[in-house]
Amino acid sequence: MAVAVRVIPCLDVDAGRVVKGINFEGLRDAGDPVELAHRYDNAGADELTFLDVTASSGNRETTFDVVRRTAEEVFIPLTVGGGVRGVAEVDKLLRFGADKASINTAAVARPDVIDEITRHFGSQVLVLSVDARRTRPGSEPTASGFEVTTHGGRQGTGIDAIAWAKEAADRGVGEILLNSIDADGTKDGFDLELIRLVRAAVRIPIIASGGAGEPAHFPPAVEAGADAVLAASVFHFGPDDMMAQVKAAIRDAGFLVR
């Protein structure tokens, strides 16, 4: 039986406000996260993703409060990432109302944290966020041509992005949030090559992110192998019926959508 494609707005949260930039730079205010969550819930979003873009600056308590207030009023699944380093942070996020936690830098630094979290809570609660880009000229090439980055795509790691996605899946992560650093902010569409490569390497769900600028960009990502599609600006700054337009485009392309 085919599984319906999920459409997920992403809310990048900074000091209790939703912001949007390119690779987390040049941020501009996009509104109150709880109000936006309400709007997207009413518009038919299947899930919401919150990313704390300044988690390392000691702003976590603000995000926990946002999670709590959102979870009290919105009943679609909520994934929260940014500053998740291990079991303790995941436990707190779940107690504040999150359904899933997203991890990135901490897993790159210490992959065993994936095993620890999934062993404690189960695979279904952990999303691995992979910020991937094509390797830069002069840097060490990877087998796939893509590398994992940290710090919002500004710092390369030399780790092959496809191999990392496969390792994380083998370790038990429940989903992969695949963010194309190259496509982020271009509004030219998702990186279909990247999606296809990860799809061929893993069997767990893939959430495609980065590059969406219009409804027509979403169906090709699903065709390439994405189980869900995530975007920010196209929803925050687009027309009020953008969610409906995106779902209609996916449905018209022959895919099952909620």
C-alpha positions in Angstrom: 0.0 0.0 0.0 1.3 3.4 -1.0 2.1 5.8 1.9 0.8 9.4 1.6 3.4 12.0 0.9 3.8 14.4 3.9 4.1 18.1 3.4 6.0 19.8 6.3 6.6 23.5 6.9 9.9 24.3 8.7 10.0 26.9 11.4 13.6 28.2 12.1 13.3 29.6 15.6 15.6 32.3 17.0 14.8 33.9 20.4 11.2 32.8 20.2 10.6 34.1 16.7 10.5 32.3 13.4 13.2 33.6 11.1 14.4 32.7 7.6 17.7 33.2 5.8 20.0 31.3 3.5 22.1 28.7 5.4 21.0 30.4 8.6 22.5 33.8 7.6 20.8 37.0 6.7 17.9 36.1 9.0 14.6 38.0 8.7 11.6 37.8 10.9 8.7 35.6 9.7 6.4 35.7 12.7 5.4 34.1 16.0 6.0 30.3 15.9 2.7 29.4 17.7 0.7 31.6 15.4 2.4 30.1 12.3 1.9 26.6 13.7 -1.8 27.3 14.0 -2.0 28.7 10.5 -0.2 25.6 9.0 -2.3 23.2 11.1 -5.5 24.8 9.7 -4.1 24.9 6.2 -3.5 21.1 6.2 0.1 20.6 7.1 0.9 17.0 7.9 3.7 17.8 10.4 5.8 20.7 11.7 9.5 21.0 12.1 11.1 23.5 14.5 14.8 24.1 14.2 16.5 26.2 16.9 19.1 28.1 14.8 20.9 29.6 17.8 20.8 26.6 20.2 24.5 27.0 21.0 24.0 30.5 22.3 22.1 29.3 25.4 18.7 30.1 24.0 17.3 26.6 24.6 14.8 27.5 27.3 13.0 29.8 24.9 12.6 27.0 22.4 11.3 24.6 25.1 8.6 27.1 25.9 7.7 27.5 22.2 7.5 23.7 21.9 5.2 23.5 25.0 2.9 26.3 23.9 2.7 24.8 20.4 2.0 21.3 21.6 -0.8 22.5 23.8 -2.7 23.9 20.9 -1.6 22.1 17.7 -2.1 18.4 17.3 -0.1 17.5 14.2 3.3 15.8 14.8 6.1 18.1 15.9 9.8 17.5 15.3 12.3 19.7 17.1 16.0 20.1 16.3 19.0 22.3 17.2 21.2 21.7 20.2 20.2 18.0 20.6 23.3 16.3 21.9 22.0 13.1 23.5 19.4 11.3 25.5 18.8 14.2 28.0 17.8 16.7 25.4 15.5 14.3 23.6 13.9 13.4 26.9 13.2 17.0 27.7 11.8 17.8 24.2 9.5 14.8 24.4 8.3 15.9 27.9 7.6 19.4 26.5 5.4 18.0 23.8 7.6 17.2 20.8 6.9 13.9 18.9 10.4 13.6 17.4 13.8 15.1 17.8 16.3 16.0 15.1 20.0 15.6 15.5 22.8 16.8 13.3 26.2 18.0 14.6 26.3 15.9 17.7 25.8 12.7 15.6 28.6 13.7 13.2 30.9 14.3 16.2 29.9 11.0 17.9 27.8 8.6 15.9 27.2 6.3 18.9 24.7 8.9 20.2 22.3 7.6 17.5 22.5 4.1 19.1 22.0 5.5 22.6 18.9 7.6 21.7 17.2 5.0 19.6 17.9 2.3 22.2 16.3 4.5 24.9 13.3 5.9 23.0 13.0 3.8 19.8 13.8 4.7 16.2 10.6 6.5 15.6 11.6 9.5 17.7 14.9 10.3 16.0 15.4 12.2 12.8 18.9 12.6 11.4 19.4 16.0 9.8 22.0 15.8 7.0 23.2 19.1 5.6 24.8 18.0 2.4 26.6 19.8 -0.4 28.8 19.0 -3.4 32.4 18.8 -2.5 34.2 22.1 -3.2 37.1 22.5 -5.6 40.4 21.9 -3.9 38.9 19.8 -1.1 39.2 16.1 -0.7 36.6 14.4 -3.0 34.1 11.9 -1.6 32.9 8.8 -3.4 29.5 10.2 -4.0 30.6 13.8 -4.7 28.6 15.0 -1.7 29.9 15.8 1.8 28.3 16.4 5.2 28.5 19.9 6.5 28.0 21.5 9.9 27.3 25.0 11.1 24.5 25.7 8.7 26.5 24.4 5.7 29.5 26.7 6.3 31.9 24.0 7.5 32.7 20.9 5.5 33.6 17.7 7.2 34.9 15.5 4.3 32.4 12.8 5.3 30.6 11.3 2.4 26.9 12.3 2.8 25.5 9.2 1.2 27.7 6.9 3.3 26.7 8.8 6.4 23.0 8.5 5.7 23.4 4.8 5.2 25.4 4.4 8.5 22.8 6.3 10.4 20.0 4.2 9.0 21.9 1.1 9.9 22.4 2.4 13.4 18.6 2.8 13.7 17.7 6.4 13.0 14.0 6.6 12.0 14.1 9.2 9.2 16.6 11.4 7.3 16.0 15.1 6.9 18.0 15.7 3.8 18.8 19.3 3.3 20.7 20.5 0.2 23.0 23.3 1.1 23.6 24.0 -2.6 19.9 24.4 -3.3 19.0 26.3 -0.1 17.7 29.7 -0.9 17.9 29.3 -4.7 14.2 28.7 -5.2 15.2 26.6 -8.2 13.9 23.3 -6.9 15.1 20.4 -4.8 18.5 18.7 -5.5 17.1 15.6 -7.3 20.5 13.9 -7.7 21.1 14.1 -4.0 17.7 12.7 -3.2 18.1 9.8 -5.7 21.5 8.8 -4.3 20.2 8.7 -0.7 17.1 6.9 -1.7 19.2 4.2 -3.3 21.3 3.8 -0.1 18.6 3.7 2.6 15.1 2.2 3.1 13.9 4.5 5.8 11.8 7.6 5.0 13.6 10.7 3.5 12.4 14.2 4.0 13.6 16.4 1.2 14.6 20.0 2.0 16.2 23.0 0.3 15.3 24.8 -2.9 11.5 24.8 -3.1 10.3 28.0 -4.7 6.9 27.1 -6.2 4.4 24.2 -6.1 5.8 22.6 -9.3 9.1 21.9 -7.5 7.6 19.4 -5.1 6.4 16.5 -7.3 9.9 15.9 -8.8 11.3 15.5 -5.3 8.7 12.8 -4.6 9.5 11.2 -7.9 13.2 11.1 -7.0 12.4 9.2 -3.8 11.3 11.6 -1.1 8.7 10.4 1.3 8.1 13.9 2.6 8.9 17.4 1.4 9.9 20.2 3.7 10.1 24.0 3.0 10.1 27.3 4.8 10.1 30.5 2.8 7.6 29.3 0.2 5.1 28.8 3.0 6.1 31.8 5.2 6.1 34.4 2.5 3.8 32.8 -0.1 0.1 33.1 -0.6 -2.3 31.9 2.1 -3.3 28.9 0.0 0.3 27.7 -0.7 -0.2 24.5 1.3 -3.2 23.6 -0.8 -1.3 24.5 -4.0 1.6 22.2 -3.1 -0.7 19.3 -2.2 -2.6 19.8 -5.4 0.6 19.7 -7.4 1.7 16.5 -5.8 -1.7 14.9 -6.2 -2.0 16.0 -9.8 1.4 14.3 -10.5 -0.1 11.0 -9.5 1.1 10.7 -5.9 -1.0 10.0 -2.8 -1.1 13.0 -0.5 -3.0 13.6 2.7 
